[in-house]
Amino acid sequence: MKQNWITASYYRGGTSKGVFFQAKDLPTDSQEELSKIFLKVIGSPDPNGRQLNGMGGGVSSVSKCVIISPSKREDADVDYNFIQLAVEQPVAEWNNNCGNLSGAVGPYAVNTRIVKAKEGENKVRIYQVNTDKIIHSTFYVKDGIAEVEGDYSIAGVAGTGSKVRLDYLAPGGSGTGKLLPTGNVVDEIEIEGHGKIKVSIVDAATPLIYVLAEDLGLTCTESPDQLDSKTKEMEIIQKIRRKCAYMIGLSKSENEAPMNTPRIGIVSAPKDYQSLDKSTVSADKYDICTRMFSMGKTHKAIMGTACVNIGVAAAIEGTLPYQVKRKGSNDLELRVGNPSGIIVAGAVIDKKDGKFEAISAVMYRTFRPLMIGKVLV
């Protein structure tokens, strides 16, 4: 078999890491062939769950690839395509966005000279191919390179970095075409082995299902390891996810639901809990508690698109996140408690003729280039 070395970069964006490629450097534009390449690059499938034979790290947040190219659209500077790779299975899914890695896309475009930058603050307009949405990435450039050093910290990442502001324009309907895919702020569904349960399904940046933690016998203060060990509850969560995927037209049957979408999370009112760094997060320091699930496992922080989504969902009157959030909280600066600490999300929501509309959503990330070179396939 011929050995191919493909130009690539390894970037951290938010609480994720991924291998970045320019479309011009890839040997094909076939999605099927690229999926095979990316699985090799990342080291999947790995029955040991470690991805030692690739660039992945054994969890969904670092099992990712990105394709960047100059955009032909008038409203965008670059096109950004995201691919989520399963760890233990030969699955590459092109159906969603990674909000965390979105924080590295603008800096990558500047560093690779796809976009010409100026000194100081820059804005890169990103066309997110998977979701057909526009994201504006605002960050600082120094000496022609996106500035990494700064004093902004995010939960789940050690140290500080330069702040990247991400504005999601009209984020509603990214996966289904509707902000509220069922038309309802709350639906009650029947789950085999559990009975009836209430859910809120919101599609903003990514389709996401919300369940009240208490309705599953959970507190929402559990650690990821504790939740992953609760096999019965985790199976019910996946049953809910698969049923909702079929309900909103993302799969032809419950059994055919993709692994990566829709996403699902539990929510509750703020409570004291211990974060992954062993510090105590006090209930009075944040507005809503959540635990999110990605590729069948509990996320150790919160997916970037899920952060955008919960900011939107909590601003829509009547949803489960709206019901449990701290009364009087600020929709533009919603403090979200997650396993790694607190993250801030914000959204502008309008209601016309009885229908909700997501005008915009914002989140903040940091980034760091980790490596540039070539990867062997």
Secondary structure, 3 states (H helix, E strand, C coil): CCCCEEEEEEEEECCEEEEEEEHHHCCCCCHHHHHHHHHHHHCCCCCCCCCCCCCCCCCHHHCEEEEEEECCCCCCCEEEEEEEECCCCCCEECCCCCHHHHHHHHHHHHHCCCCCCCCEEEEEEEEECCCCEEEEEEEEEECCEECCCCCECCCCCCCCECCEEEEEECCECCCCCCCCCCCCCCEEEEECCCEEEEEEEEEECCEEEEEEHHHHCCCCCCCHHHHHCCHHHHHHHHHHHHHHHHHCCCCCCHHHCCCCCCEEEEEECCCCEECCCCCEECHHHCCEEEEEEECCEECCCCCHHHHHHHHHHCCCCCCHHHHHCCCCCCCCCEEEEECCEEEEEEEEEEEECCEEEEEEEEEEECEEEEEEEEEEC
